[in-house]
Amino acid sequence: MKPFKNLSAVFTTLALTLPLALVSCGEDEKTDAADLATLTIMAPLLSGDAAAPAVDGEMHKAVEALSGKKLEITWVPNSNYGDRMNVTLASDKLPEVMVVQGKLPAFVQSAQAGAFWDLTGKLDAYPNLKAENKQVELNSSINGQVFGVYRRRDPMRAAVLVRKDWLTKLGLSMPETVDDLYKVAKAFTENDPDGNGKKDTYGLIVPKWPGVYATASPYDVIETWFGAPNGWGERNGKLVPGFDTPEFLEANRFVKKMITEGLVNPDFATLDSAKWDTPFFTGKGGIIIDVSSRGGVQLRLFKEKDPANYGSFVDMTGNLTGPDGKKHSYPTVGYNGFLAISKQSVPTETELKDVLTVLNKLSSKEGQILLNNGFEGKNFTVQEGYALGKSATDPAIKTVTNDVMSFAQIGTATNGYLAYIALPAGQAEKEQYEKRVKFHKADEASAVPNPAQAIVSKTQVAKGAQLDQIIADARIKFLAGQIDEAGLKAEIQRWYSQGGQQIVDEMNEQYAKIKK
């Protein structure tokens, strides 16, 4: 999604239009019968060059039949969705339901001004909209207020990928602790795991991370394993940034030791993240800390190279136990945007309940299968509890497949994912998937939430990315030996002096209100 452009103009327009929009939301309006018959939605179109779902198409009609409504959906190309959302927010005609892809400034301002329904406490009355994970619902809120039905994503994704064939050759087991990680990385570097008689391998592969601090980099994950907060944490009743804790320093001393000893790829500060898979696949490095779906990417690469034995090259586990003997697991935020309901277009409680009833139907098992899989027997069949897609050479099946990709964007699965998962391509893929599900489920019990996810700080919105870059750059310089620990601490203080302290103050002001 493109970044917002000319935010000041957007905010100025919103300031002018929102009061007008809110004037129409009095307490005693009559319910509009036409509104109850039709549901207007704005959603992103992700299907590349494929056309938007046709109004007379099979998927559109099936969703209308399930919802009991006529649907008027504005499909906006994802590449332009942010800009289009800004324009729509500043207009006097909002759709009844809008897919919002995150807590973006223009949406936050309009929601706090009253342009969208506050759904806090209302969703529990709808079994398919009631949050399966209350922490994720809180994460999706704005200072504790829920302004949308969140779109569920896996709450746990962190994983450690290891060259299985190297473990076998050296007689090693999969790492379970950070100490094990170090030992395996050292063995992969020094004990000739590829058997070529040369010392030309290393243990851990880390790319130049494209995000700033607390954006799920391998460094962020390792810091959490060491007991550092996940971005932000509560210490003595107050929120503190994770990088200003002893555990953060301890974790980075650990990583620096690995780098100094040559256990990490020497180009860790410059390796293009798009080429992260290459050293693992080509046998230069043996460990990747990333999301578990990367395991599937590696399996596909090895399958092309060695179809008979591809399952013997990749193994995977979840979060590792820290030096304190406890597991502190790195979670995701658990959602990818939400469906927000306009108070301008849905002015009464009666109409709000009607819209929520529709969303509740779409998140039922039947609704989730329709939105995520399509039509059993037509574009997919069920095999061993998985969905097996049919060949898309038939134009009708190809159309349904593309339409499903689009309609999935208005699904929420807030109550848990109930649709079918795609059938793994082979036995190795199936075993990897089942293993991944198992360790992710186990890691949920030790997840370390970020208590600041629910909080919107004005200074964080305005300056947070630039300030957090200070920390990300300082961390890399420390790991590379360009600054010492005193220099790292000085950069942390610079973060505070250039606006970080204001962020801390604003975060804690809102946090105190949420905790009440």
C-alpha positions as CSV (number, residue, x, y, z in Angstrom):
1,M,0.0,0.0,0.0
2,K,1.4,3.4,-0.9
3,P,2.2,5.8,2.0
4,F,-0.2,8.7,2.6
5,K,0.4,11.8,0.6
6,N,-0.2,15.4,1.8
7,L,-1.6,14.4,5.2
8,S,-2.1,18.0,6.3
9,A,-4.5,18.5,3.4
10,V,-6.3,15.3,4.3
11,F,-6.6,16.3,7.9
12,T,-7.8,19.8,7.0
13,T,-10.5,18.3,4.8
14,L,-11.5,15.8,7.4
15,A,-11.8,18.6,10.0
16,L,-14.2,20.3,7.7
17,T,-16.2,17.3,6.7
18,L,-16.4,15.2,9.8
19,P,-18.6,17.6,11.8
20,L,-21.0,17.7,8.9
21,A,-21.1,14.0,8.7
22,L,-21.7,13.7,12.4
23,V,-24.5,16.2,12.4
24,S,-26.6,13.6,10.5
25,C,-26.1,11.0,13.2
26,G,-28.8,12.2,15.6
27,E,-30.3,9.8,18.1
28,D,-33.8,9.7,16.6
29,E,-33.5,9.0,12.9
30,K,-35.9,6.7,11.2
31,T,-34.3,3.5,9.8
32,D,-33.8,3.6,6.1
33,A,-35.5,0.5,4.5
34,A,-33.2,0.8,1.5
35,D,-30.1,0.6,3.7
36,L,-31.4,-2.6,5.2
37,A,-31.8,-4.1,1.8
38,T,-28.3,-3.2,0.4
39,L,-24.9,-3.2,1.9
40,T,-22.2,-1.0,0.5
41,I,-18.6,-2.0,1.0
42,M,-15.1,-0.7,-0.1
43,A,-12.4,-3.3,-0.3
44,P,-8.9,-3.8,-1.8
45,L,-8.5,-5.8,-5.0
46,L,-5.4,-8.0,-4.6
47,S,-5.7,-10.2,-7.7
48,G,-3.2,-8.4,-9.8
49,D,-4.3,-8.1,-13.4
50,A,-7.5,-10.1,-12.9
51,A,-10.8,-8.2,-13.1
52,A,-12.8,-7.3,-10.1
53,P,-15.6,-9.8,-9.3
54,A,-18.6,-9.3,-11.6
55,V,-21.9,-8.3,-10.0
56,D,-23.6,-11.1,-11.9
57,G,-20.8,-13.5,-11.1
58,E,-21.2,-16.8,-9.2
59,M,-19.2,-15.7,-6.2
60,H,-21.0,-12.3,-5.9
61,K,-24.4,-13.9,-6.1
62,A,-23.5,-16.6,-3.6
63,V,-22.3,-14.0,-1.0
64,E,-25.4,-12.0,-1.5
65,A,-27.5,-15.2,-1.0
66,L,-25.6,-16.0,2.2
67,S,-25.8,-12.5,3.6
68,G,-29.4,-11.8,2.6
69,K,-28.4,-8.5,1.1
70,K,-27.8,-6.9,-2.2
71,L,-24.1,-6.0,-2.2
72,E,-22.6,-2.9,-3.8
73,I,-18.8,-3.4,-3.5
74,T,-16.2,-0.9,-4.6
75,W,-13.1,-2.8,-5.5
76,V,-10.0,-0.6,-5.3
77,P,-6.6,-1.8,-6.6
78,N,-4.5,-2.5,-3.6
79,S,-1.6,-0.4,-4.9
80,N,-3.9,2.7,-4.8
81,Y,-6.0,1.7,-1.7
82,G,-4.3,4.1,0.8
83,D,-4.8,7.1,-1.4
84,R,-8.4,6.1,-2.2
85,M,-9.2,5.6,1.4
86,N,-7.9,9.2,2.2
87,V,-10.1,10.6,-0.5
88,T,-13.2,8.6,0.7
89,L,-12.6,9.6,4.3
90,A,-12.6,13.3,3.3
91,S,-15.8,12.9,1.3
92,D,-19.4,13.2,2.3
93,K,-20.2,9.7,1.1
94,L,-18.7,6.8,3.0
95,P,-19.5,3.2,2.3
96,E,-21.4,1.4,5.1
97,V,-18.4,-1.0,5.6
98,M,-14.8,-0.1,4.8
99,V,-11.8,-2.4,4.9
100,V,-9.2,-0.4,6.8
101,Q,-5.7,-1.9,6.4
102,G,-4.2,-0.5,9.6
103,K,-4.3,2.2,12.2
104,L,-3.4,4.9,9.7
105,P,-3.4,8.5,10.6
106,A,-6.4,9.7,8.6
107,F,-8.6,6.8,9.9
108,V,-7.5,7.3,13.5
109,Q,-8.4,10.9,13.4
110,S,-11.8,10.3,11.7
111,A,-12.6,7.4,14.1
112,Q,-11.8,9.5,17.2
113,A,-13.9,12.3,15.7
114,G,-16.9,9.9,15.7
115,A,-17.1,9.0,12.0
116,F,-17.1,5.2,12.7
117,W,-19.0,3.1,15.2
118,D,-17.3,2.3,18.5
119,L,-17.9,-1.4,18.6
120,T,-16.3,-1.9,22.1
121,G,-18.4,-4.5,23.9
122,K,-20.9,-4.9,21.1
123,L,-19.2,-7.8,19.2
124,D,-19.6,-10.3,22.0
125,A,-23.3,-10.5,21.1
126,Y,-22.4,-12.1,17.7
127,P,-20.8,-15.5,18.1
128,N,-18.9,-15.3,14.9
129,L,-17.6,-11.8,15.6
130,K,-16.7,-12.4,19.2
131,A,-12.9,-12.3,19.4
132,E,-11.3,-15.7,19.7
133,N,-8.2,-13.9,21.1
134,K,-9.0,-10.8,23.3
135,Q,-5.4,-9.7,23.1
136,V,-5.6,-9.4,19.3
137,E,-8.8,-7.4,19.6
138,L,-7.1,-5.1,22.0
139,N,-4.1,-4.9,19.6
140,S,-6.5,-3.8,16.9
141,S,-8.1,-1.1,19.1
142,I,-7.3,2.6,19.2
143,N,-6.5,3.5,22.8
144,G,-8.8,0.6,23.9
145,Q,-11.7,1.5,21.7
146,V,-12.6,-1.1,19.0
147,F,-13.5,0.7,15.8
148,G,-13.6,-2.4,13.6
149,V,-14.0,-6.1,13.3
150,Y,-10.4,-7.3,13.0
151,R,-9.3,-9.5,10.2
152,R,-7.6,-12.5,11.8
153,R,-4.1,-13.6,11.0
154,D,-1.9,-16.3,12.6
155,P,-1.1,-15.1,16.2
156,M,2.2,-16.9,16.1
157,R,4.6,-17.2,13.1
158,A,8.2,-17.1,14.5
159,A,10.3,-20.1,13.6
160,V,13.8,-21.3,13.4
161,L,14.7,-23.1,10.2
162,V,17.7,-25.4,10.2
163,R,19.6,-27.4,7.6
164,K,18.4,-30.9,8.5
165,D,21.1,-32.6,6.5
166,W,23.8,-30.7,8.4
167,L,22.3,-31.7,11.7
168,T,22.3,-35.3,10.6
169,K,25.9,-35.2,9.4
170,L,27.2,-33.6,12.6
171,G,25.1,-35.7,14.9
172,L,23.2,-32.7,16.3
173,S,19.7,-32.1,17.5
174,M,17.3,-29.3,16.7
175,P,18.0,-26.3,19.0
176,E,15.6,-25.8,21.9
177,T,17.4,-23.0,23.7
178,V,19.4,-19.9,22.8
179,D,22.5,-21.8,24.1
180,D,21.6,-24.6,21.7
181,L,21.3,-22.0,18.9
182,Y,24.9,-20.9,19.6
183,K,26.3,-24.4,19.7
184,V,24.6,-25.4,16.5
185,A,25.7,-22.2,14.7
186,K,29.3,-22.8,15.9
187,A,29.3,-26.4,14.7
188,F,27.9,-25.3,11.3
189,T,30.7,-22.8,11.0
190,E,33.6,-24.9,12.2
191,N,32.8,-28.6,11.6
192,D,32.5,-28.8,7.9
193,P,28.7,-29.7,7.7
194,D,28.7,-29.9,3.9
195,G,31.7,-32.3,3.9
196,N,33.7,-30.4,1.3
197,G,36.8,-30.2,3.4
198,K,36.7,-26.4,3.5
199,K,35.8,-23.9,6.2
200,D,33.3,-22.0,4.0
201,T,30.0,-22.2,5.9
202,Y,28.5,-20.3,8.8
203,G,25.6,-20.8,11.2
204,L,23.0,-18.0,11.3
205,I,21.9,-16.1,8.1
206,V,20.6,-12.6,8.8
207,P,19.7,-10.1,6.0
208,K,19.7,-6.3,6.0
209,W,16.3,-5.8,7.7
210,P,14.0,-3.5,5.7
211,G,12.0,-2.4,8.8
212,V,13.0,-0.3,11.8
213,Y,13.1,-1.4,15.5
214,A,10.3,-3.8,16.6
215,T,9.3,-5.0,13.1
216,A,9.8,-8.8,13.6
217,S,13.5,-8.8,12.5
218,P,15.6,-11.8,13.7
219,Y,17.2,-9.3,16.2
220,D,13.7,-8.4,17.6
221,V,12.9,-12.1,18.0
222,I,16.1,-13.0,19.8
223,E,15.7,-10.0,22.1
224,T,12.3,-11.3,23.1
225,W,13.8,-14.7,23.7
226,F,16.2,-13.0,26.2
227,G,13.2,-11.5,28.1
228,A,13.2,-8.0,26.5
229,P,9.8,-6.5,25.9
230,N,8.2,-7.0,22.5
231,G,8.6,-3.4,21.3
232,W,7.2,-2.0,24.6
233,G,6.7,-3.6,28.0
234,E,5.5,-2.8,31.4
235,R,8.2,-2.2,34.1
236,N,7.2,-1.0,37.6
237,G,3.7,-0.2,36.3
238,K,4.9,2.0,33.4
239,L,5.5,1.4,29.7
240,V,9.1,1.4,28.6
241,P,10.6,0.9,25.2
242,G,12.1,-2.6,24.9
243,F,15.5,-1.2,23.8
244,D,16.0,0.5,27.1
245,T,16.1,-2.7,29.2
246,P,19.0,-4.9,30.4
247,E,17.6,-7.8,28.5
248,F,17.9,-5.9,25.2
249,L,21.6,-5.3,25.9
250,E,22.2,-8.9,26.9
251,A,20.6,-10.2,23.7
252,N,22.7,-8.0,21.5
253,R,25.9,-9.0,23.3
254,F,24.9,-12.5,22.5
255,V,24.4,-11.7,18.8
256,K,27.6,-9.6,18.7
257,K,29.5,-12.6,20.1
258,M,28.2,-14.8,17.3
259,I,29.2,-12.2,14.7
260,T,32.6,-11.7,16.2
261,E,33.2,-15.4,16.1
262,G,32.2,-15.6,12.4
263,L,29.0,-17.6,13.1
264,V,26.9,-15.2,11.2
265,N,27.1,-14.3,7.5
266,P,29.7,-11.5,7.2
267,D,27.4,-9.4,5.0
268,F,24.6,-9.3,7.6
269,A,24.3,-5.5,7.3
270,T,24.0,-5.5,3.5
271,L,22.4,-8.9,2.4
272,D,19.3,-8.1,0.4
273,S,16.4,-9.6,2.2
274,A,15.0,-10.7,-1.1
275,K,18.0,-13.0,-1.4
276,W,17.6,-14.4,2.2
277,D,16.8,-17.9,0.9
278,T,19.9,-18.3,-1.3
279,P,22.6,-18.9,1.3
280,F,20.5,-21.6,3.0
281,F,19.6,-23.3,-0.2
282,T,23.1,-23.2,-1.7
283,G,24.7,-24.5,1.5
284,K,26.5,-21.4,2.7
285,G,24.5,-21.0,5.9
286,G,22.4,-23.3,8.0
287,I,20.0,-21.3,10.2
288,I,17.3,-18.7,9.5
289,I,15.1,-17.0,12.2
290,D,11.9,-15.8,10.4
291,V,8.3,-16.7,9.9
292,S,7.5,-20.4,9.5
293,S,6.1,-20.0,6.0
294,R,9.7,-19.6,4.8
295,G,10.1,-23.3,5.5
296,G,7.6,-24.0,2.6
297,V,9.7,-21.7,0.3
298,Q,12.8,-23.7,1.1
299,L,11.0,-27.0,0.5
300,R,10.0,-25.9,-2.9
301,L,13.5,-24.9,-3.8
302,F,14.9,-28.2,-2.7
303,K,12.1,-30.1,-4.4
304,E,13.1,-28.6,-7.7
305,K,16.7,-29.6,-7.1
306,D,16.2,-33.1,-5.6
307,P,12.5,-34.3,-5.9
308,A,13.3,-37.7,-4.3
309,N,15.0,-36.4,-1.1
310,Y,13.9,-32.8,-0.7
311,G,12.3,-33.5,2.7
312,S,15.7,-34.3,4.2
313,F,17.1,-30.8,3.9
314,V,14.9,-28.6,6.0
315,D,13.7,-28.8,9.6
316,M,11.9,-26.3,11.7
317,T,11.0,-25.4,15.3
318,G,9.4,-22.6,17.1
319,N,10.5,-20.0,19.7
320,L,13.6,-20.9,21.8
321,T,13.9,-21.0,25.5
322,G,15.9,-18.0,26.9
323,P,18.9,-17.9,29.2
324,D,16.5,-17.6,32.2
325,G,15.2,-21.1,31.5
326,K,11.8,-19.7,30.3
327,K,10.3,-19.4,26.9
328,H,9.3,-15.9,25.8
329,S,7.7,-16.3,22.4
330,Y,7.5,-13.6,19.8
331,P,3.9,-13.2,18.5
332,T,2.4,-11.3,15.6
333,V,-0.2,-8.6,16.2
334,G,-2.7,-11.2,15.1
335,Y,-4.7,-9.1,12.6
336,N,-4.4,-7.4,9.3
337,G,-6.6,-4.4,9.4
338,F,-10.3,-4.5,10.1
339,L,-13.8,-3.8,8.8
340,A,-15.0,-0.4,10.1
341,I,-18.7,0.7,10.0
342,S,-19.5,4.3,9.1
343,K,-21.8,6.2,11.4
344,Q,-22.7,8.5,8.5
345,S,-24.0,5.7,6.3
346,V,-25.2,3.5,9.2
347,P,-26.8,6.1,11.5
348,T,-29.0,4.0,13.7
349,E,-28.4,1.2,16.2
350,T,-31.0,-0.9,14.2
351,E,-29.0,-0.5,11.0
352,L,-25.7,-1.2,12.9
353,K,-27.2,-4.5,14.2
354,D,-28.3,-5.4,10.7
355,V,-24.7,-4.8,9.3
356,L,-23.2,-6.8,12.2
357,T,-25.6,-9.6,11.5
358,V,-24.4,-9.8,7.9
359,L,-20.7,-9.8,9.0
360,N,-21.6,-12.5,11.6
361,K,-23.0,-14.7,8.7
362,L,-19.9,-14.2,6.6
363,S,-17.7,-15.3,9.5
364,S,-19.6,-18.5,10.1
365,K,-18.0,-21.8,8.9
366,E,-20.2,-21.7,5.8
367,G,-19.2,-18.1,5.2
368,Q,-15.5,-18.6,5.7
369,I,-15.4,-21.6,3.4
370,L,-17.2,-19.6,0.7
371,L,-15.0,-16.5,1.1
372,N,-11.7,-18.4,1.4
373,N,-12.2,-21.6,-0.7
374,G,-15.1,-21.1,-3.0
375,F,-17.5,-23.9,-4.1
376,E,-16.8,-27.5,-3.0
377,G,-17.0,-29.7,-6.1
378,K,-16.5,-26.9,-8.5
379,N,-13.2,-25.2,-7.9
380,F,-12.0,-27.4,-5.1
381,T,-12.6,-30.8,-3.4
382,V,-11.9,-31.8,0.2
383,Q,-9.1,-34.4,0.6
384,E,-7.9,-35.5,4.0
385,G,-9.5,-32.4,5.6
386,Y,-7.7,-30.1,3.2
387,A,-8.8,-28.2,0.1
388,L,-7.5,-29.5,-3.2
389,G,-7.9,-26.8,-5.9
390,K,-9.1,-27.9,-9.3
391,S,-7.2,-27.0,-12.5
392,A,-7.7,-23.4,-13.5
393,T,-7.5,-24.1,-17.2
394,D,-11.3,-24.0,-17.2
395,P,-12.2,-20.3,-17.5
396,A,-15.1,-20.6,-15.2
397,I,-12.9,-22.2,-12.5
398,K,-10.2,-19.5,-13.0
399,T,-12.9,-16.8,-12.5
400,V,-14.1,-18.3,-9.3
401,T,-10.5,-18.7,-8.0
402,N,-9.8,-15.0,-8.7
403,D,-13.0,-13.9,-7.2
404,V,-12.3,-15.9,-4.0
405,M,-9.0,-14.1,-3.7
406,S,-10.9,-10.8,-3.7
407,F,-13.8,-11.8,-1.5
408,A,-11.4,-13.1,1.2
409,Q,-10.6,-9.5,1.9
410,I,-14.0,-8.9,3.5
411,G,-13.7,-12.0,5.7
412,T,-12.7,-11.6,9.3
413,A,-12.4,-15.1,10.9
414,T,-12.4,-13.2,14.2
415,N,-13.8,-16.3,15.8
416,G,-11.0,-18.5,14.5
417,Y,-10.2,-19.8,11.1
418,L,-12.8,-22.3,10.0
419,A,-12.2,-22.7,6.3
420,Y,-10.1,-25.4,4.6
421,I,-6.3,-25.1,4.3
422,A,-4.8,-25.9,0.9
423,L,-3.7,-29.5,0.6
424,P,0.1,-29.6,1.0
425,A,1.9,-30.5,-2.2
426,G,3.5,-33.7,-0.8
427,Q,4.2,-35.7,2.3
428,A,7.2,-33.5,3.3
429,E,5.1,-30.4,3.0
430,K,2.3,-32.0,5.0
431,E,4.6,-33.1,7.8
432,Q,6.1,-29.6,7.9
433,Y,2.7,-27.9,8.0
434,E,1.5,-30.2,10.8
435,K,4.7,-29.6,12.8
436,R,4.4,-25.9,12.3
437,V,0.8,-25.8,13.5
438,K,1.8,-27.8,16.6
439,F,4.7,-25.6,17.7
440,H,2.8,-22.4,17.0
441,K,-0.1,-23.5,19.1
442,A,2.3,-24.5,21.9
443,D,4.1,-21.1,21.7
444,E,0.8,-19.2,22.2
445,A,1.0,-20.0,25.9
446,S,4.3,-18.0,26.3
447,A,3.6,-15.2,23.8
448,V,4.9,-11.8,24.8
449,P,2.3,-9.2,23.8
450,N,3.2,-5.6,23.1
451,P,1.0,-3.6,25.5
452,A,1.5,-0.5,23.3
453,Q,-0.2,-2.1,20.3
454,A,-3.5,-0.6,21.3
455,I,-2.1,2.9,21.9
456,V,-1.9,5.6,19.4
457,S,0.5,8.4,20.3
458,K,0.5,11.5,18.2
459,T,4.2,11.9,18.4
460,Q,4.7,8.2,17.6
461,V,2.6,8.6,14.5
462,A,4.4,11.7,13.4
463,K,8.0,10.8,14.3
464,G,8.1,7.2,15.5
465,A,9.5,5.7,12.3
466,Q,12.3,8.2,12.1
467,L,13.1,7.8,15.8
468,D,13.0,4.0,15.7
469,Q,15.5,4.2,12.8
470,I,18.0,5.7,15.3
471,I,17.7,2.5,17.4
472,A,17.8,0.2,14.4
473,D,21.0,1.9,13.0
474,A,22.6,2.0,16.4
475,R,22.0,-1.7,16.9
476,I,23.6,-2.6,13.6
477,K,26.6,-0.4,14.3
478,F,27.0,-2.0,17.7
479,L,26.8,-5.5,16.2
480,A,29.3,-4.5,13.5
481,G,31.7,-3.1,16.1
482,Q,31.4,0.4,14.8
483,I,30.3,1.7,18.2
484,D,30.7,0.2,21.7
485,E,28.1,-0.3,24.4
486,A,28.5,3.2,25.6
487,G,27.9,4.5,22.0
488,L,24.7,2.3,21.9
489,K,23.5,3.7,25.1
490,A,24.2,7.3,23.9
491,E,22.1,6.6,20.8
492,I,19.2,5.4,23.1
493,Q,19.5,8.7,25.0
494,R,19.4,10.6,21.6
495,W,16.1,8.8,20.9
496,Y,14.7,10.2,24.1
497,S,16.0,13.7,23.5
498,Q,14.7,14.0,19.9
499,G,11.1,13.1,20.8
500,G,11.2,9.7,22.4
501,Q,10.4,11.0,25.9
502,Q,7.3,12.7,24.5
503,I,6.3,9.3,23.0
504,V,6.9,7.6,26.4
505,D,4.8,10.2,28.2
506,E,1.9,10.0,25.7
507,M,2.0,6.2,25.7
508,N,1.8,6.1,29.5
509,E,-1.0,8.6,29.6
510,Q,-3.2,6.5,27.4
511,Y,-2.0,3.2,29.0
512,A,-3.2,4.5,32.4
513,K,-6.7,5.0,30.9
514,I,-6.8,1.6,29.3
515,K,-5.8,-0.2,32.5
516,K,-8.6,1.4,34.5
